[in-house]
Amino acid sequence: MALDGIVTRAIVHELQGIRGGRINKIHQPNDRDIVLNLRAQGGSVKLLLSANPTFPRVHFTEQSFLNPTEAPMFCMLLRKHCEGGVIEKITQVGMERIIHMDIRQRDELGDISLKRIIIELMGRHSNIILLDPETGVMLDGIHHVTPSISSYRVIMPGFQYTEPPAQNKLNPLETEEAAFISSYQTAIEAEEAPKRWIVNTFTGLSPLVAEEILTRVTNEVSGDSDRSLWSTFSHIMDDVRNHRFQPVSGLNAQDKVIFSAIPLTLIQEERKEYATISECMEDFFGEKAERDTVKQKVSDLLRFLQNERSKNVKKLDYLHQDLAEAEDADQFRIYGELLFASLHEVKKGDKEVTLTNFYDEEQRPMTIPLDPLLNPSDNAQRYFKKYNKYKNSLAVIDEQLEKTHEEIRYMDNLLQQLAHASMNDIEEIREELVQQGYLRDRVKKGKKKKKNDRPTLHVYTSSEGIELLVGKNNLQNEYVTNRLAGPNDTWLHTKDIPGSHVVIRAEQFGDTTLEEAAQLAAYFSQAKQSSSVPVDATLIRHVRKPSGAKPGFVIYDHQRTLFITPDEELVKKLPNRIKNG
C-alpha cells in the first residue's frame, strides 16, 4: 500500500489551501466515492474522497464523474449538513491515514452548526464518516459496520464514534535519537529484520519508505550502522516534519510502479516528478480505481459474453464439418445413379459393390458401400435421399455460418467495449443485452424503468477546439452516429477491428483534429496496444446501418485510411467531459 502516513501528511498540507473555502456541490458517483465541488481562493476545484477498498485516497481531481440520477442516502445527508458550508479545519490524526475535515454551516433555524467528515484511508477498512464533533455521535458512514461484523467498532447512525484500534507505535516525527537507537538495538538482539522493525515500530511508515531508508543507508560508504540509519531516518523525517515534499513516481527494480511524497532512490526507470501530491496520485491511480470497480461489477457480464463466444466458436466447428459433408453431396448422387443403372449386379446382403464409373473420363471402377439389410433399389434410394438432404442443407449452412460469424463479431465487440467501460457504460451494455434478448430484465415487476433514449456521451475537445464524440458501447455508437451527427460530420472507426465510433462535429477542421480523432478511434479499440492501426474516416452520409443488423454495426464507403499508433499520453491530455446525451 503506497498511501502511508507520509503521503497522508502531504495531502493534508496541500488541503490547507482550501481552508475557508465553501462547498458548492456534493456528489456521490458510486458507492465508495464522494466528490466535493469547492470554491476556494477565487477558483473552483474538485476534491475526491474515496473509501475504495483497494485504492483509498483523497486528492484534488480533474477527472469527470457521471452522477446517478438519484443521489444515494449518504450523499443526501452530506448535502443537508455540509453543502454551502465553509471548511474550517483539516487535520491528520498523528501520522495515521486518518483525515478530519471540520465544516461550519447554518442549519434550518439559521444557527451555526459544526460537522466533521472523517476519512479513514485504511485499505479494505476504509470509510467516510459524518459526525457531530460536540457529541461524538455518528450521523452516518458511507460503509456500515454492524455489531454483528464488529463488536468493538460499529459504524452506524446514532452510535458513538470509536477511533480505529491503537497500534501503540512511535510517532516518527517525535522520536529522538536515543529512543531510536535503543529500539533498533533491541530489534537486532531479537534478530528482527530492519525493514520489518521500521514498519512495526513507527506509525505511518510503509514498507516502501522502510526500504527507501535502508537503500539510502546501504548506499552510504562510511559510518557506523546505528548512526547511519538514524542519520538517514532523521533527514527524511525532518523533510516530512517541515513539509518539504517532492512527489515522485516510477518503476522499481521489479518493474512495479511506485510513488511517494518523498524522493525515491528505489526508482529505476520512468521517473516522473510532480508539482503537487494530488497530481502524483491522480497520475498514479489514473484509471486503476475505476477499472478495479468496473472489474468487480462486470465479472458476470464478462463470463456470460465469453461463454456465448465459446459456444459460437464450437458451433462454427460443427457447421464446417457439416459443410464438408454437404460438399460431398454430388458423390451420393453418383452412387445412386450408378446403383440404379446396375441393379442386376447387386444382391441384397452385399456390403459393397464395385461398378464402372461412367461419369469418370477414364471409366475407372468405383467401390460403393451398401447396407446389407436393404435391397439394391433401396440402397440407391438411400443415397438419393442423402444427396437431396445435403444439397438443401448447403443454403442453410451458409446462412448459419454467416449468423455465427456475426454473433462472434458482436461478442468480440462487446468484450472490447467492456475493456474501456465506465460504470454507466456497463449498465448501457447490460440494457442492450436485455433488449437483444440475451439477458433477462433485472428490474422487478411493477417497478417502472425510467426510459432514457439518450445514452451517456463522452465528449473530447481537439487542440483546435472542435468537439469529438466517442461512443464506448453500441447504444452510444448508434446514438452518436445515427442520431446526433450531421451528414457532413466526419466519422472514424478502426478498419475491421472492434472499436468505438468517433465523430468530428465540424465540416471544416485541420489535420491536427483529424489526427486526434483517429487517435481516439485507435485507442478505444481492440488494437489499443498495437502500432500502425488502420483507421477509416468518411463522412456520416456515407455510413449506414443494414436492415436487421446487430446494434452498433454499420457499413460505409468513400473512406480513406489513416495508420495510427495509439498514444495514451496524447489521449489523456485532450480535454474531456461526460454528459447524458
Rosetta blueprint (number, residue, H / E / L):
1 M L
2 A L
3 L L
4 D L
5 G H
6 I H
7 V H
8 T H
9 R H
10 A H
11 I H
12 V H
13 H H
14 E H
15 L H
16 Q H
17 G H
18 I H
19 R L
20 G L
21 G L
22 R E
23 I E
24 N E
25 K E
26 I E
27 H E
28 Q L
29 P L
30 N L
31 D L
32 R L
33 D E
34 I E
35 V E
36 L E
37 N E
38 L E
39 R E
40 A E
41 Q L
42 G L
43 G E
44 S E
45 V E
46 K E
47 L E
48 L E
49 L E
50 S E
51 A L
52 N L
53 P L
54 T L
55 F L
56 P L
57 R E
58 V E
59 H E
60 F E
61 T L
62 E L
63 Q L
64 S L
65 F L
66 L L
67 N L
68 P L
69 T L
70 E L
71 A L
72 P L
73 M H
74 F H
75 C H
76 M H
77 L H
78 L H
79 R H
80 K H
81 H H
82 C H
83 E L
84 G L
85 G L
86 V E
87 I E
88 E E
89 K E
90 I E
91 T E
92 Q E
93 V L
94 G L
95 M L
96 E L
97 R L
98 I E
99 I E
100 H E
101 M E
102 D E
103 I E
104 R E
105 Q E
106 R E
107 D L
108 E L
109 L L
110 G L
111 D L
112 I E
113 S E
114 L E
115 K E
116 R E
117 I E
118 I E
119 I E
120 E E
121 L L
122 M L
123 G H
124 R H
125 H H
126 S L
127 N E
128 I E
129 I E
130 L E
131 L E
132 D E
133 P L
134 E L
135 T L
136 G L
137 V E
138 M E
139 L E
140 D E
141 G E
142 I L
143 H L
144 H L
145 V E
146 T L
147 P L
148 S L
149 I L
150 S L
151 S L
152 Y L
153 R L
154 V L
155 I E
156 M L
157 P L
158 G L
159 F L
160 Q E
161 Y L
162 T L
163 E L
164 P L
165 P L
166 A L
167 Q L
168 N L
169 K L
170 L E
171 N L
172 P L
173 L L
174 E L
175 T L
176 E L
177 E H
178 A H
179 A H
180 F H
181 I H
182 S H
183 S H
184 Y H
185 Q H
186 T H
187 A H
188 I H
189 E H
190 A L
191 E L
192 E L
193 A L
194 P H
195 K H
196 R H
197 W H
198 I H
199 V H
200 N H
201 T H
202 F E
203 T L
204 G L
205 L L
206 S L
207 P H
208 L H
209 V H
210 A H
211 E H
212 E H
213 I H
214 L H
215 T H
216 R H
217 V H
218 T H
219 N H
220 E L
221 V L
222 S L
223 G L
224 D L
225 S H
226 D H
227 R H
228 S H
229 L H
230 W H
231 S H
232 T H
233 F H
234 S H
235 H H
236 I H
237 M H
238 D H
239 D H
240 V H
241 R H
242 N L
243 H L
244 R L
245 F L
246 Q L
247 P L
248 V E
249 S E
250 G E
251 L E
252 N L
253 A L
254 Q L
255 D L
256 K L
257 V E
258 I E
259 F E
260 S E
261 A L
262 I L
263 P L
264 L L
265 T L
266 L L
267 I L
268 Q L
269 E E
270 E E
271 R E
272 K E
273 E E
274 Y L
275 A L
276 T L
277 I H
278 S H
279 E H
280 C H
281 M H
282 E H
283 D H
284 F H
285 F H
286 G L
287 E L
288 K H
289 A H
290 E H
291 R H
292 D H
293 T H
294 V H
295 K H
296 Q H
297 K H
298 V H
299 S H
300 D H
301 L H
302 L H
303 R H
304 F H
305 L H
306 Q H
307 N H
308 E H
309 R H
310 S H
311 K H
312 N H
313 V H
314 K H
315 K H
316 L H
317 D H
318 Y H
319 L H
320 H H
321 Q H
322 D H
323 L H
324 A H
325 E H
326 A H
327 E L
328 D L
329 A H
330 D H
331 Q H
332 F H
333 R H
334 I H
335 Y H
336 G H
337 E H
338 L H
339 L H
340 F H
341 A H
342 S L
343 L H
344 H H
345 E H
346 V L
347 K L
348 K L
349 G L
350 D L
351 K L
352 E E
353 V E
354 T E
355 L E
356 T E
357 N L
358 F L
359 Y L
360 D L
361 E L
362 E L
363 Q L
364 R L
365 P E
366 M E
367 T E
368 I E
369 P E
370 L L
371 D L
372 P L
373 L L
374 L L
375 N L
376 P H
377 S H
378 D H
379 N H
380 A H
381 Q H
382 R H
383 Y H
384 F H
385 K H
386 K H
387 Y H
388 N H
389 K H
390 Y H
391 K H
392 N H
393 S H
394 L H
395 A H
396 V H
397 I H
398 D H
399 E H
400 Q H
401 L H
402 E H
403 K H
404 T H
405 H H
406 E H
407 E H
408 I H
409 R H
410 Y H
411 M H
412 D H
413 N H
414 L H
415 L H
416 Q H
417 Q H
418 L H
419 A H
420 H H
421 A L
422 S L
423 M H
424 N H
425 D H
426 I H
427 E H
428 E H
429 I H
430 R H
431 E H
432 E H
433 L H
434 V H
435 Q H
436 Q L
437 G L
438 Y L
439 L L
440 R L
441 D L
442 R L
443 V L
444 K L
445 K L
446 G L
447 K L
448 K L
449 K L
450 K L
451 K L
452 N L
453 D L
454 R L
455 P L
456 T E
457 L E
458 H E
459 V E
460 Y E
461 T E
462 S L
463 S L
464 E L
465 G L
466 I L
467 E E
468 L E
469 L E
470 V E
471 G E
472 K L
473 N L
474 N H
475 L H
476 Q H
477 N H
478 E H
479 Y H
480 V H
481 T H
482 N H
483 R H
484 L H
485 A L
486 G L
487 P L
488 N L
489 D L
490 T E
491 W E
492 L E
493 H E
494 T E
495 K L
496 D L
497 I L
498 P L
499 G E
500 S L
501 H E
502 V E
503 V E
504 I E
505 R L
506 A L
507 E L
508 Q L
509 F L
510 G L
511 D H
512 T H
513 T H
514 L H
515 E H
516 E H
517 A H
518 A H
519 Q H
520 L H
521 A H
522 A H
523 Y H
524 F L
525 S E
526 Q L
527 A L
528 K L
529 Q L
530 S L
531 S L
532 S L
533 V E
534 P E
535 V E
536 D E
537 A E
538 T E
539 L E
540 I H
541 R H
542 H H
543 V E
544 R E
545 K L
546 P L
547 S L
548 G L
549 A L
550 K L
551 P L
552 G L
553 F L
554 V L
555 I E
556 Y E
557 D L
558 H L
559 Q L
560 R E
561 T E
562 L E
563 F E
564 I E
565 T L
566 P L
567 D L
568 E H
569 E H
570 L H
571 V H
572 K H
573 K H
574 L L
575 P L
576 N E
577 R E
578 I E
579 K E
580 N E
581 G L
